[in-house]
């Protein structure tokens, strides 16, 4: 999960560079298409990807996962990469809520303590980067970034349900295939042929995303949701650091404080919601072939 989060943070940076001229949906289409290559080229992975038990959950994960990536890349295209990543990584809050609503996990009133802290952190960050006319610091691209978190929350909830019966490759392949189809309409409309340098950044985005996604999906079978949610926040720090050091993004005291509050609040939400979740014994888990 640590390696996955670090690679996701690096992916946000490479996607930001790639979208300097290209559109977010186009980069999302190419990233998803590249992600399918292991399943197309390696027969073992292809067979695993075609083996599934609950098609509805697989499709749900693919659709909302693809929508989340497309909205995330659109936000990365238009706003500070660190802010876009922070907004996207509030997804554990939503996945915690959706898990309680749709897969029977109990709600704890104690979540009402860290949840406002996370929201206050988001407000401080977006307010620090607000443009004239934004409502509470949220412009349309910040709202798109927030939408990516909601969609990601649905997708992660579907993964958590699906991982009880599905292998990593079926979950991963559905995400890439259906996600590519979700991004394709806007990607085609806004298509600009990448130059050689842009292809390199797109390839870096695809490779980092592929490795991060596979490790994250794989780890969800053994790592509890609270640990996943906390470690995943490392991606926010990585993307913000790369943005400041390599892209010249400004990090004010208000933004830094807001980021700390948001990350701490998200971690707190994950901790509180994990208290009422059943623990799966290692003997109940069948390793993947």
C-alpha positions in Angstrom: 0.0 0.0 0.0 2.9 2.4 0.7 4.4 1.7 -2.8 0.9 2.0 -4.3 0.2 5.4 -2.7 3.7 6.7 -3.7 3.1 5.6 -7.3 -0.4 7.2 -7.3 1.2 10.5 -6.2 3.7 10.2 -9.0 1.0 9.5 -11.5 -0.8 12.7 -10.6 2.4 14.6 -11.3 3.0 12.9 -14.7 -0.7 13.4 -15.6 -0.4 17.1 -14.8 2.6 17.5 -17.1 0.8 15.5 -19.9 -2.4 17.7 -19.6 -0.4 20.9 -20.2 -1.7 20.6 -23.8 -3.8 17.5 -23.9 -7.2 17.2 -22.3 -7.8 15.2 -19.1 -10.3 12.8 -20.8 -7.8 12.0 -23.6 -5.1 11.2 -21.1 -7.6 9.1 -19.2 -8.5 7.1 -22.3 -4.8 6.4 -23.1 -4.0 5.6 -19.5 -6.9 3.0 -19.4 -6.0 1.6 -22.8 -2.4 1.1 -21.7 -3.6 -0.5 -18.5 -5.3 -3.3 -20.5 -2.1 -4.4 -22.3 -1.1 -7.0 -19.6 -4.5 -8.7 -20.0 -4.3 -8.6 -23.8 -0.7 -9.8 -24.1 -0.3 -12.3 -21.2 -2.6 -15.4 -21.5 -2.4 -16.1 -17.7 -3.6 -12.6 -16.8 -6.2 -12.7 -19.6 -7.7 -16.0 -18.2 -7.8 -14.5 -14.7 -9.5 -11.3 -16.0 -12.2 -13.3 -17.7 -13.0 -15.3 -14.5 -15.5 -13.5 -12.3 -18.4 -14.4 -10.1 -20.4 -11.2 -9.5 -20.7 -9.4 -12.8 -22.8 -6.6 -11.4 -20.2 -5.5 -8.9 -17.4 -5.8 -11.5 -19.3 -3.5 -13.9 -20.2 -1.1 -11.1 -16.6 -0.8 -10.1 -15.5 -0.3 -13.7 -18.0 2.5 -14.4 -17.6 4.5 -11.3 -13.8 3.9 -11.2 -13.6 5.2 -14.8 -15.8 8.2 -14.0 -13.6 9.0 -11.0 -10.3 8.9 -13.0 -11.8 11.0 -15.8 -13.0 13.7 -13.3 -9.7 13.5 -11.5 -7.7 14.1 -14.7 -10.0 16.9 -15.7 -9.4 18.5 -12.3 -5.6 17.9 -12.6 -5.7 19.6 -16.0 -7.3 22.8 -14.7 -6.2 23.3 -11.1 -3.1 22.8 -8.8 -2.1 19.1 -8.9 -1.9 19.0 -5.1 -5.4 20.4 -4.6 -6.9 18.0 -7.2 -5.2 15.1 -5.5 -6.4 16.2 -2.1 -10.0 16.5 -3.3 -9.8 13.1 -4.9 -8.3 11.5 -1.8 -11.3 12.4 0.3 -12.8 9.3 -1.3 -12.3 7.1 1.9 -14.9 9.3 3.6 -17.4 8.5 0.8 -16.4 4.8 0.7 -16.9 4.6 4.4 -20.4 6.1 4.1 -21.4 4.0 1.1 -20.0 0.8 2.8 -22.4 1.5 5.7 -25.3 2.2 3.4 -24.9 -0.5 0.9 -22.9 -3.4 2.2 -24.2 -3.5 5.8 -21.4 -2.0 7.8 -22.5 -0.2 10.9 -22.4 3.6 11.4 -20.7 5.0 14.5 -21.7 8.4 15.8 -18.0 9.0 16.6 -17.4 9.6 12.9 -19.0 13.0 13.5 -15.8 14.2 15.2 -13.2 13.6 12.4 -15.6 14.2 9.5 -16.0 18.0 10.1 -12.2 18.2 10.6 -11.6 16.7 7.1 -14.2 19.1 5.6 -12.6 22.1 7.3 -9.3 21.1 5.9 -10.7 20.8 2.4 -12.3 24.3 2.8 -9.0 25.8 3.9 -7.1 24.3 0.9 -9.6 25.3 -1.8 -10.1 28.7 -0.1 -6.3 29.3 -0.3 -6.4 28.8 -4.1 -9.8 30.4 -4.7 -10.5 32.6 -7.7 -12.9 35.6 -7.7 -16.5 34.4 -7.9 -15.9 30.9 -6.4 -18.4 29.8 -3.9 -16.7 28.9 -0.6 -13.5 28.5 -2.6 -15.0 26.0 -5.0 -15.0 26.7 -8.7 -16.3 24.3 -11.3 -13.0 22.4 -11.5 -12.8 22.0 -7.8 -16.3 20.6 -7.9 -15.2 18.1 -10.6 -12.4 17.1 -8.3 -14.8 16.5 -5.5 -17.1 14.5 -7.8 -14.1 12.3 -8.6 -13.9 11.5 -4.8 -17.6 10.6 -4.7 -17.4 8.3 -7.7 -14.2 6.7 -6.3 -16.0 6.1 -3.0 -18.6 4.1 -4.9 -16.0 2.2 -6.9 -14.0 1.3 -3.8 -17.1 0.1 -2.0 -17.8 -2.2 -5.0 -14.1 -3.4 -4.9 -14.4 -4.2 -1.2 -17.5 -6.3 -1.9 -16.1 -7.9 -5.0 -12.8 -8.8 -3.4 -14.7 -11.3 -1.3 -15.1 -13.4 -4.3 -13.2 -11.9 -7.3 -9.5 -12.0 -8.2 -7.4 -8.9 -8.7 -7.2 -9.2 -12.5 -10.9 -9.4 -13.1 -11.4 -6.2 -10.9 -8.5 -4.5 -12.6 -9.4 -5.3 -16.2 -13.0 -4.2 -15.7 -11.8 -0.9 -14.4 -9.5 -0.3 -17.4 -12.0 -1.5 -20.0 -15.1 0.2 -18.8 -13.2 3.2 -17.6 -11.8 3.7 -21.1 -15.3 3.5 -22.6 -16.5 6.1 -20.0 -13.8 8.6 -20.9 -13.8 8.0 -24.6 -16.7 10.3 -25.7 -15.0 13.5 -24.2 -11.6 12.2 -25.1 -12.4 11.8 -28.8 -14.2 15.2 -28.9 -11.1 17.0 -27.4 -8.5 14.8 -29.1 -5.1 16.3 -29.8 -2.4 14.1 -31.3 0.4 13.8 -28.6 3.9 14.7 -29.6 6.9 12.5 -28.7 7.5 14.1 -25.3 3.8 13.9 -24.4 3.8 10.2 -25.3 6.6 9.7 -22.8 4.6 11.4 -20.0 1.5 9.4 -20.9 3.5 6.2 -20.8 4.8 7.2 -17.4 1.3 8.0 -16.2 0.0 4.6 -17.5 2.9 2.6 -15.9 2.6 4.3 -12.5 -1.2 3.9 -12.5 -1.0 0.3 -13.6 1.5 -0.7 -10.8 -0.3 1.4 -8.2 -3.8 0.0 -9.1 -2.7 -3.6 -9.1 -0.9 -3.3 -5.8 -3.9 -1.4 -4.2 -6.4 -4.0 -5.5 -4.2 -6.9 -4.4 -3.7 -5.4 -0.9 -7.4 -4.9 -0.3 -7.8 -8.6 0.2 -5.4 -8.6 3.2 -5.2 -5.0 4.4 -8.2 -3.6 6.4 -10.0 -0.5 5.0 -8.7 1.8 7.8 -5.1 1.0 7.0 -5.7 1.4 3.3 -7.4 4.7 3.8 -4.6 6.1 6.0 -1.7 4.9 3.8 -3.4 6.1 0.6 -3.1 9.7 1.9 0.6 9.5 1.2 -0.3 10.1 -2.5 -1.5 13.6 -1.5 1.8 14.5 0.1 3.8 13.1 -2.9 1.8 15.0 -5.5 1.9 18.2 -3.5 5.7 17.9 -3.0 6.3 17.2 -6.6 4.1 20.1 -7.6 5.9 22.5 -5.4 9.4 21.3 -6.3 9.0 20.7 -10.0 6.0 22.7 -11.2 6.4 25.8 -9.0 3.0 25.3 -7.3 2.6 27.7 -4.3 2.0 26.1 -0.9 0.8 28.7 1.6 0.5 28.2 5.3 -3.3 28.1 5.1 -3.0 25.4 2.4 -0.5 23.4 4.4 -2.7 23.6 7.5 -5.8 22.6 5.5 -4.0 19.7 4.0 -2.9 18.4 7.4 -6.4 18.8 8.8 -7.9 17.0 5.8 -5.5 14.1 5.9 -5.9 13.8 9.6 -9.7 14.0 9.4 -9.8 11.4 6.6 -7.6 9.1 8.7 -9.9 9.7 11.7 -13.0 8.8 9.7 -11.3 5.6 8.5 -10.3 4.7 12.0 -13.7 5.3 13.5 -15.6 3.4 10.7 -13.2 0.5 11.0 -14.1 -0.1 14.7 -17.4 -1.7 13.8 -16.1 -3.8 10.8 -15.6 -7.5 11.2 -12.0 -8.8 11.0 -11.4 -11.5 8.5 -9.2 -14.3 9.7 -6.2 -15.1 7.5 -7.3 -18.7 7.3 -10.5 -17.6 5.6 -8.5 -16.0 2.8 -7.5 -18.0 -0.2 -4.3 -16.7 -1.9 -4.5 -15.9 -5.6 -2.9 -18.2 -8.1 
